[in-house]
């Protein structure tokens, strides 16, 4: 027997029939696809050995750039971006109103021209604002905001 797929017991369409163990397994299997699908589980939870769902609450919330940008929708920001291995420009600055922000992207619009830009977070170095920004996230049972007192 050669080195083809049939020599290893794979499918009938590749030079031979199923190897004996696979033929027996295929004949015995009476399960439908629906009965072998795992149950749906909410994000952040797990299934116990008895089959129940346990929902876990995150211990502490983390602050992410996209969340801060979403809190500041409508504000004008200056976005400093770098693009590796780009012969035309390695760094570029975009200024515009924050329209939306996701995990991997930012959408801004130029208030003068109306041009919209879809920027990738991958290229974002930092953002500056000419006005105070909104910033809040849960921290040790409390909420930190731009008006929270600084504790020493």
C-alpha positions in Angstrom: 0.0 0.0 0.0 1.3 3.5 -0.9 1.5 6.7 1.1 -2.0 8.0 0.0 -4.8 8.9 2.4 -6.3 5.4 2.1 -3.2 4.0 3.8 -4.0 5.9 6.9 -7.7 5.1 7.0 -9.0 8.5 5.7 -12.2 8.9 3.5 -13.4 6.7 0.6 -12.7 9.3 -2.1 -9.0 9.2 -1.7 -8.0 5.9 -3.3 -9.7 3.4 -1.1 -12.4 2.7 1.5 -12.4 3.5 5.1 -10.0 1.6 7.3 -11.8 -1.0 9.4 -11.8 1.0 12.7 -13.4 4.0 11.0 -16.0 2.0 9.2 -17.1 0.4 12.4 -17.2 3.8 14.2 -19.3 5.4 11.4 -21.8 2.5 11.4 -22.3 2.7 15.2 -22.7 6.5 15.5 -26.4 7.4 15.7 -25.9 10.9 17.1 -27.3 13.9 15.3 -25.3 17.2 15.1 -27.8 18.9 17.5 -27.3 16.3 20.3 -23.5 16.8 20.2 -23.5 20.6 20.3 -22.3 22.0 23.6 -24.7 24.2 25.5 -24.5 28.0 25.1 -22.7 29.6 28.0 -22.8 33.4 28.8 -19.4 35.1 28.6 -17.5 35.0 31.8 -19.2 31.8 33.1 -18.4 28.1 33.0 -20.2 24.8 33.1 -19.9 22.6 36.2 -19.3 18.8 35.9 -23.0 18.3 36.6 -24.0 20.5 33.6 -25.0 23.7 35.4 -23.9 27.2 34.5 -22.0 29.3 37.0 -21.9 33.0 36.2 -18.9 34.8 37.6 -18.7 38.5 38.2 -15.4 40.2 37.3 -13.3 41.0 40.4 -12.2 44.4 39.1 -13.0 46.4 36.1 -10.2 47.5 33.9 -10.0 50.8 31.9 -9.5 50.5 28.2 -8.8 53.2 25.6 -11.9 52.5 23.6 -14.1 53.0 26.8 -12.4 56.3 27.4 -13.0 57.4 23.8 -16.6 56.3 24.0 -17.1 58.4 27.1 -15.8 61.4 25.1 -17.9 61.0 21.9 -18.5 64.4 20.3 -15.2 65.9 21.6 -12.4 67.0 19.3 -9.2 65.0 19.8 -5.8 64.9 18.1 -4.8 61.3 17.3 -1.1 60.5 16.9 -0.6 57.4 14.8 2.5 55.5 13.6 2.7 53.2 10.7 5.7 50.8 10.6 7.5 50.1 7.3 5.6 52.9 5.5 7.8 54.7 2.9 5.4 57.6 2.4 4.9 58.5 6.1 5.8 56.8 9.3 3.8 59.0 11.6 0.6 60.8 10.9 -1.6 63.1 13.0 -5.4 63.2 12.6 -7.6 65.8 14.3 -11.3 65.3 14.5 -14.5 64.7 16.4 -14.9 61.3 18.0 -17.9 59.5 16.3 -17.4 56.0 17.7 -14.7 53.7 19.1 -14.4 49.9 19.2 -11.9 47.5 20.5 -9.8 47.8 17.4 -10.9 51.0 15.7 -11.8 54.7 16.1 -14.1 56.7 13.8 -13.5 60.4 13.7 -14.8 63.2 11.5 -13.1 66.4 10.5 -15.4 69.2 11.5 -14.2 71.5 8.7 -14.5 69.1 5.8 -16.9 66.5 7.1 -14.4 63.8 6.0 -14.6 60.7 8.2 -11.6 58.5 9.1 -11.6 54.9 10.3 -8.4 54.6 12.4 -7.0 51.4 13.7 -6.1 51.2 17.4 -3.1 49.1 16.4 -1.5 52.3 15.1 -2.6 54.6 17.9 0.2 56.1 20.0 -1.8 58.7 22.1 -4.6 61.2 21.9 -4.7 64.8 23.1 -7.7 67.0 23.9 -7.9 70.7 24.3 -10.6 70.4 26.9 -11.2 68.3 30.0 -12.2 64.7 29.2 -14.7 62.4 30.8 -13.1 59.4 32.6 -14.6 57.0 35.0 -14.3 53.3 35.9 -15.1 51.2 39.0 -12.2 50.9 41.4 -12.1 49.0 44.7 -15.9 49.3 45.1 -16.0 53.0 44.2 -16.1 54.9 41.0 -13.3 57.1 39.8 -14.4 60.1 37.7 -12.9 63.4 36.6 -14.3 65.0 39.7 -13.3 62.4 42.2 -11.0 63.7 45.0 -7.4 62.4 44.9 -6.7 60.4 48.0 -3.2 60.2 49.4 
